[in-house]
Amino acid sequence: MLQDIKNTLKQSAIYGLSRISSKLVAFILLPLITLNFQLKEYGVYVLTESLWQIFWAVFLFGLESGVVRWYLSIENKDKQKRFLFSVTIFLFILNIVFNVIVFLFLKNLSSVIYENTSYANLVMYASLIASAEAFAFIIFLILRIEEKAKAYSFFSILISVISFVLQVYFLQYTNIKLEGLFISKILAPVIVIIMLLPYYIKHLKIGFEKELLKDLIIYSFPIMLASLVITLLNQADKYILGYLTNLVNVGIYGLAYNISGLLNFLVISPFSLAFTVISWKKLNDVNSKRFYTKTITYLFLAVTFTALVLSLFMPHLIKIFTLRTDYWLAAEYVPWVALSMPFYGIHFVGIFSFYVTKNTKYVLYVYLIALITNVILNFLLIPYLKIYGAAFNNLISFIILNIVIYLFSRKQYFFQYEWLKILAMTICYFILTVPFFYFHFENRTIEILLKILAALLFPLLLFAFNFYEPIEILRVKGFINKYIFKNS
């Protein structure tokens, strides 16, 4: 069991290098971006970032899980190649159609999103980024299926490096700074796609597997809708906040959300990339259900601890990464947005229950319930609590999402959640985080030392909740004796 989880963590760590690189680029560029943009302009930037992610959910058509499942189930190599060729042609035609539709309604979309038609170009850039990312994703999916994690990370990091260089160029040496950021995000994946084409073409063979493609489309369509809904669940609060208040608040909240999103890139996203493949390979094992149960617990633990560290030290770090003082206000919203991330992370394991039974419609149902809850609460809370309303609602929505997934999965491929342990970790997070945001310290050195102590106390405080199993304690002791005290 622990060896299986160790393998998942190893794969996640390798994939994580690529995800860290892209987020690292965003953090390195943050001083430049905050110098060049007022909060209102940053609000426009946040909404455009959200828009291309919404487009991407549709343009990819939810193909990830289906392509992995069908590709691995096909034993004939030529048939595999024809299947992948069919998927590629389908994706190509689909993206052309969607981009044409976006082009025809540019000003309308700009008016709805920004309440201003002058940002029509940004809408088109968001659409093109989504297409570039969709094709890059399919090519990189083959690297993941073949477990070429190092190659995957290398080319992903290369995209980040190219994007970074281009963004610096546009920010420093051109007058199209805002547009330049998104042009860079189009060009970077396109360049790497061209580099990887010879590798990808080796996996293609001209010919159509109509029945397989039809089955894949039927399987993926509800997943695409679900992906769109979960993306809206992540992004809708920004648009509602902008509609009910202003772009300045969107800028502040967007920065807090982007900072908290570091947890997604550090832990959740690389985990989900590894889990997509490993989950299917583990399915028929004797201890599979316990593997999924413990994966939920360990993932929640990893994300919660990282969220704790991030929340405690962000008020100090934000002054380094953002050079305008009006941006610093975002730090006080980080703890509440960050706490939603563990719940967001574990839902990727929970929805696997529906993929196993091929009842992917339930994925859509649970996301819709969470989205409807999210929208209603946003309209109720934001008028009174402004940014805090969006942050609290974000947390509540993801908690509800996991509860609904758990209840629906009881009639599917069901595995337990260790709810008491999840509650214990959440309580510990509150105990160790809240005091630092409601009590002010005159001495910064003492404050930082206390925060370090709080972070170290987190795993120890869990002992009081009977969190650890005997085998886990034994393994930790073995690790300490082997790697810490071995030279003593």
Secondary structure by P-SEA (a helix, b strand, c coil): caaaaaaaaaaaaaaaaaaaaaaaaaaaaaaaaaaaccaaaaaaaaaaaaaaaaaaaaaacccaaaaaaaaaacccaaaaaaaaaaaaaaaaaaaaaaaaaaaacaaaaaaaacccccaaaaaaaaaaaaaaaaaaaaaaaaaaaacaaaaaaaaaaaaaaaaaaaaaaaaccccaaaaaaaaaaaaaaaaaaaaaaaaaaaacccccaaaaaaaaaaaaaaaaaaaaaaaaaacaaaaaaaaaccaaaaaaaaaaaaaaccccccccaaaaaaaaccccccccccaaaaaaaaaaaaaaaaaaaaaaaaaacaaaaaaaacccccccccccaaaaaaaaaaaaaaccccaaaaaaaccaaaaaaaaaaaaaaaaaaaaacccccaaaaaaaaaaaaaaaaaaaaaaaacccbbbbbaaaaaaaaaaaaaaacccccccccccaaaaaaaaaaaaaaccccccccccccaaaaaaaaaaaaccccccc
